[in-house]
Amino acid sequence: MIKKMLMAAAFIATTFAVVLAKDTPKGTPGESPMAAMKAEMMKCYVCKNIAAKMDEIGPRGMEPVKLNDGLAIRHWVKSDDPKRLAAFRAAGNACSKAGEECMSFTDERAKTELCEFCQGVRTAAKAGARMSMGQTPNGDMMVLTSADAPVQAQLATLHEKCALMASSMEMPGAKTSASKE
């Protein structure tokens, strides 16, 4: 359960990083915003597994859904190329392994080796959030829930961040969230 939850965090954090790439300050002269964003992702124990395969995966979509006791998140590869989907799934497996490992981190280590979003998912998992996950034809679906009101509040905050990320990713005239991309 916790392993899958942290895999979710990695994909969410990746999507977040893509959104932030527009606003990422340029690191070194001549460095692209994408390169700066990848460099930031490489600092996170979980997200670095996605960053390493971003070029292979290509563009992705994300749809967060607020639930009465948590949130659901759908991610998909915006390509019919089976190699891109395979890269997405391989990155997910690597994130899953890293996510499982970071659950044994001390809180201090988590603060220094995980991005803010992955820390949030880890905190919710440690507090008892439940993760369900499945694969879709072109991506995956993750559901994080809890019967505990304080954990539900943490998940609501994660949903708000995801919704903001998803809306920032939408291009004018883009298909709605229910569209297959």
Phi, psi and chi 1 to 4 in degrees:
 res  aa     phi    psi   chi1   chi2   chi3   chi4
   1 MET       -  -51.9  169.5 -173.3   79.8      -
   2 ILE   -66.0  -37.4  -68.7  174.4      -      -
   3 LYS   -58.4  -45.7  174.8  171.2  101.5  169.9
   4 LYS   -68.1  -36.2  -70.0  178.1 -177.3  175.6
   5 MET   -61.8  -42.1 -178.8  169.2  -78.0      -
   6 LEU   -73.5  -26.3  -75.0  161.9      -      -
   7 MET   -64.3  -41.5 -177.5  175.6  162.2      -
   8 ALA   -58.9  -43.6      -      -      -      -
   9 ALA   -59.7  -41.2      -      -      -      -
  10 ALA   -62.7  -44.7      -      -      -      -
  11 PHE   -67.2  -38.8  -79.6  104.7      -      -
  12 ILE   -64.6  -45.1  -65.7  166.9      -      -
  13 ALA   -62.4  -36.3      -      -      -      -
  14 THR   -63.3  -46.1  -61.7      -      -      -
  15 THR   -61.5  -42.5  -55.1      -      -      -
  16 PHE   -57.5  -45.5 -176.2   67.3      -      -
  17 ALA   -63.3  -37.0      -      -      -      -
  18 VAL   -63.0  -41.8  170.1      -      -      -
  19 VAL   -63.8  -44.9  172.2      -      -      -
  20 LEU   -69.3  -17.1  -70.6  178.9      -      -
  21 ALA   -55.6  -32.3      -      -      -      -
  22 LYS   -63.2  -34.1  -64.1  179.1 -144.5  167.9
  23 ASP  -105.1    2.5  -60.0  -40.8      -      -
  24 THR   -67.0  127.8  -58.8      -      -      -
  25 PRO   -65.3  144.5    9.9  -12.0      -      -
  26 LYS   -68.3  126.8  -68.8 -175.6  171.0   93.0
  27 GLY   -72.8  -71.0      -      -      -      -
  28 THR  -111.8  148.6    0.6      -      -      -
  29 PRO   -54.2  133.0  -24.6   32.5      -      -
  30 GLY    89.3   -9.7      -      -      -      -
  31 GLU   -81.7  134.2 -177.8 -179.6   44.9      -
  32 SER   -76.5  156.1   73.4      -      -      -
  33 PRO   -57.2  -36.6  -25.1   33.7      -      -
  34 MET   -63.2  -42.1 -178.0   62.6   83.4      -
  35 ALA   -64.3  -40.0      -      -      -      -
  36 ALA   -65.3  -40.9      -      -      -      -
  37 MET   -64.9  -43.8 -176.5  -99.8  -47.6      -
  38 LYS   -61.2  -39.6  -77.9 -176.5 -177.8 -179.6
  39 ALA   -61.3  -40.9      -      -      -      -
  40 GLU   -65.1  -43.0  -75.6  -58.2  -51.4      -
  41 MET   -63.9  -33.5  -70.3  177.1   66.6      -
  42 MET   -65.7  -14.1  -69.1  -59.1  -70.1      -
  43 LYS   -80.9  -16.8  -64.9  176.1 -175.1  176.7
  44 CYS   -93.0  129.7  177.5      -      -      -
  45 TYR   -56.2  -34.9 -168.0   80.8      -      -
  46 VAL   -90.9  -49.8  176.6      -      -      -
  47 CYS   -64.5  -25.0  -65.6      -      -      -
  48 LYS   -60.7  -24.0   66.8 -177.7  177.7 -176.5
  49 ASN   -70.1  -29.3  -64.8  -70.8      -      -
  50 ILE   -79.7  -45.5  -64.9  -69.4      -      -
  51 ALA   -55.3  -38.5      -      -      -      -
  52 ALA   -65.9  -20.4      -      -      -      -
  53 LYS  -117.9   10.2  -64.7 -150.8  176.0 -105.2
  54 MET   -57.2  -40.5  -76.6  178.4   65.5      -
  55 ASP   -67.3  -36.5  -67.6  -24.9      -      -
  56 GLU   -70.8  -36.3  -67.8  174.3   58.8      -
  57 ILE   -74.8  -44.4  -63.5  168.6      -      -
  58 GLY    81.3 -166.7      -      -      -      -
  59 PRO   -61.9  143.6  -16.9   26.2      -      -
  60 ARG  -129.7  159.2  -68.7  167.0  -48.3  -76.6
  61 GLY  -117.0  161.1      -      -      -      -
  62 MET  -145.7  138.1  176.8 -178.4   74.0      -
  63 GLU  -133.6  110.6  175.5 -174.3   24.3      -
  64 PRO   -91.9  145.0   30.4  -31.1      -      -
  65 VAL  -130.9  125.4  177.3      -      -      -
  66 LYS   -77.1  129.9 -174.1  173.3 -179.6   11.4
  67 LEU  -108.8  165.6  -55.1  174.3      -      -
  68 ASN   -66.7  -19.8   62.9  -32.6      -      -
  69 ASP  -130.9   21.3   60.5   -9.1      -      -
  70 GLY   163.3 -138.1      -      -      -      -
  71 LEU  -152.0  157.4   74.9  146.3      -      -
  72 ALA  -121.9  145.9      -      -      -      -
  73 ILE  -137.2  127.0  -53.1  162.2      -      -
  74 ARG  -108.9  131.1  178.7  176.2   71.2  107.7
  75 HIS  -118.8  146.9  -64.9   99.0      -      -
  76 TRP  -149.2  154.9   64.8   93.0      -      -
  77 VAL   -88.1  130.7  175.5      -      -      -
  78 LYS   -90.6   57.4  -67.8 -176.8  175.3 -176.5
  79 SER  -161.7  150.6  172.2      -      -      -
  80 ASP   -93.3    2.6  -68.7  -30.4      -      -
  81 ASP   -72.7  115.9 -176.2  -11.7      -      -
  82 PRO   -61.9  -24.1   10.7  -16.0      -      -
  83 LYS   -67.8  -36.3  -70.3  179.4 -176.8  176.4
  84 ARG   -68.2  -41.9  -67.6 -165.4 -178.8  -84.6
  85 LEU   -65.3  -40.1 -177.8   58.8      -      -
  86 ALA   -62.4  -40.3      -      -      -      -
  87 ALA   -65.1  -39.7      -      -      -      -
  88 PHE   -59.2  -47.3  176.0   84.6      -      -
  89 ARG   -68.4  -38.5  -62.6 -154.3 -166.5  -75.8
  90 ALA   -64.2  -42.8      -      -      -      -
  91 ALA   -63.2  -39.0      -      -      -      -
  92 GLY   -62.1  -41.4      -      -      -      -
  93 ASN   -64.1  -41.0  -70.6  -23.5      -      -
  94 ALA   -65.5  -40.2      -      -      -      -
  95 CYS   -63.9  -40.2  -74.7      -      -      -
  96 SER   -60.1  -45.4 -179.0      -      -      -
  97 LYS   -62.6  -45.9 -177.6  178.8  178.8 -157.4
  98 ALA   -64.6  -38.4      -      -      -      -
  99 GLY   -62.4  -42.1      -      -      -      -
 100 GLU   -62.3  -42.6 -174.6  175.1   -9.6      -
 101 GLU   -64.4  -40.0  -68.2  168.2    4.9      -
 102 CYS   -72.7  -14.7   79.0      -      -      -
 103 MET   -66.2  -21.3  -68.3  -52.8  -66.2      -
 104 SER   -91.9   -1.6   65.3      -      -      -
 105 PHE   -64.6  151.9  -71.6    4.2      -      -
 106 THR   -71.4  161.6   63.9      -      -      -
 107 ASP   -61.1  -37.1  -70.4  -17.1      -      -
 108 GLU   -63.7  -43.8  -84.2  -52.7  -53.2      -
 109 ARG   -64.8  -40.7 -177.5  175.7  176.2 -163.6
 110 ALA   -59.8  -38.4      -      -      -      -
 111 LYS   -65.2  -29.0  -73.3  178.1 -174.2  173.6
 112 THR   -96.6  -22.4   60.7      -      -      -
 113 GLU  -110.9   -3.9  -67.7 -169.8   40.9      -
 114 LEU  -119.8  147.0  -61.8  176.2      -      -
 115 CYS   -70.0  167.5   67.7      -      -      -
 116 GLU   -58.1  -40.8 -177.0  179.9  -19.2      -
 117 PHE   -68.3  -44.3 -165.2   86.6      -      -
 118 CYS   -64.0  -34.1  -72.2      -      -      -
 119 GLN   -62.1  -41.2  -72.3  177.5   43.9      -
 120 GLY   -63.3  -42.5      -      -      -      -
 121 VAL   -67.6  -41.3  172.8      -      -      -
 122 ARG   -60.6  -43.9  179.5 -178.5  176.2  -86.4
 123 THR   -61.8  -44.4  -60.8      -      -      -
 124 ALA   -63.8  -41.0      -      -      -      -
 125 ALA   -63.7  -44.8      -      -      -      -
 126 LYS   -62.8  -29.4  -70.6 -105.9 -176.7 -155.5
 127 ALA   -83.9   -3.8      -      -      -      -
 128 GLY   111.5    8.5      -      -      -      -
 129 ALA   -60.5  144.9      -      -      -      -
 130 ARG  -104.5  139.1 -176.8  174.7 -173.0  -78.8
 131 MET  -117.8  131.6  171.9   71.0  176.7      -
 132 SER  -122.4  146.2  -62.5      -      -      -
 133 MET  -149.5  147.9 -175.2  173.3  165.8      -
 134 GLY  -153.8  161.1      -      -      -      -
 135 GLN   -94.9  143.6  -68.1 -174.2  -10.6      -
 136 THR  -106.7  171.3   64.8      -      -      -
 137 PRO   -57.0  -32.7  -27.6   36.1      -      -
 138 ASN  -125.0   20.2   61.2  -16.2      -      -
 139 GLY   178.0 -132.7      -      -      -      -
 140 ASP  -152.5  168.0   64.5   23.4      -      -
 141 MET  -133.2  132.6  170.8   81.7   60.4      -
 142 MET  -127.4  139.7  -65.3  168.9  -99.6      -
 143 VAL  -128.5  125.0 -179.4      -      -      -
 144 LEU  -116.0  122.8  -60.8  116.2      -      -
 145 THR  -138.6  165.0   59.7      -      -      -
 146 SER  -159.5  147.1  177.3      -      -      -
 147 ALA   -88.0   -9.4      -      -      -      -
 148 ASP   -89.4  122.4 -174.0   45.6      -      -
 149 ALA   -56.4  -44.6      -      -      -      -
 150 PRO   -63.0  -35.7  -23.8   33.1      -      -
 151 VAL   -71.5  -38.1  178.4      -      -      -
 152 GLN   -59.1  -36.9  -71.2  175.1   -2.2      -
 153 ALA   -64.8  -40.8      -      -      -      -
 154 GLN   -61.9  -43.0  -68.4  174.6    1.1      -
 155 LEU   -67.6  -34.0  -63.3  176.0      -      -
 156 ALA   -64.4  -38.9      -      -      -      -
 157 THR   -64.8  -41.8  -61.6      -      -      -
 158 LEU   -62.7  -39.9  -70.2  174.0      -      -
 159 HIS   -61.0  -43.7  171.2  -94.6      -      -
 160 GLU   -59.4  -42.8  -70.7  171.9   11.0      -
 161 LYS   -63.6  -43.0  -71.0  179.4 -177.5  179.0
 162 CYS   -64.2  -42.2  -69.8      -      -      -
 163 ALA   -62.7  -40.6      -      -      -      -
 164 LEU   -63.4  -43.6 -178.8   60.2      -      -
 165 MET   -61.0  -47.8  -68.8 -178.9 -102.1      -
 166 ALA   -62.3  -41.5      -      -      -      -
 167 SER   -67.6  -32.1   67.9      -      -      -
 168 SER   -70.6  -24.9  -62.7      -      -      -
 169 MET   -80.5  -23.9  -68.0  173.2   62.3      -
 170 GLU   -65.1  132.9  -69.1  -64.2  -38.4      -
 171 MET   -93.5  151.6  -60.8  -64.4  -75.6      -
 172 PRO   -54.6  130.6  -23.7   32.8      -      -
 173 GLY    77.6   10.7      -      -      -      -
 174 ALA   -71.0  159.4      -      -      -      -
 175 LYS   -66.6  153.5  -64.4  179.1 -178.8  178.5
 176 THR   -73.9  172.0   61.9      -      -      -
 177 SER   -61.9  -26.5   58.7      -      -      -
 178 ALA   -80.7   -7.9      -      -      -      -
 179 SER   -72.7  143.9  -57.5      -      -      -
 180 LYS   -79.6  129.6  179.1 -177.8 -175.5  -84.5
 181 GLU  -118.1      -  -57.2 -152.4   20.6      -
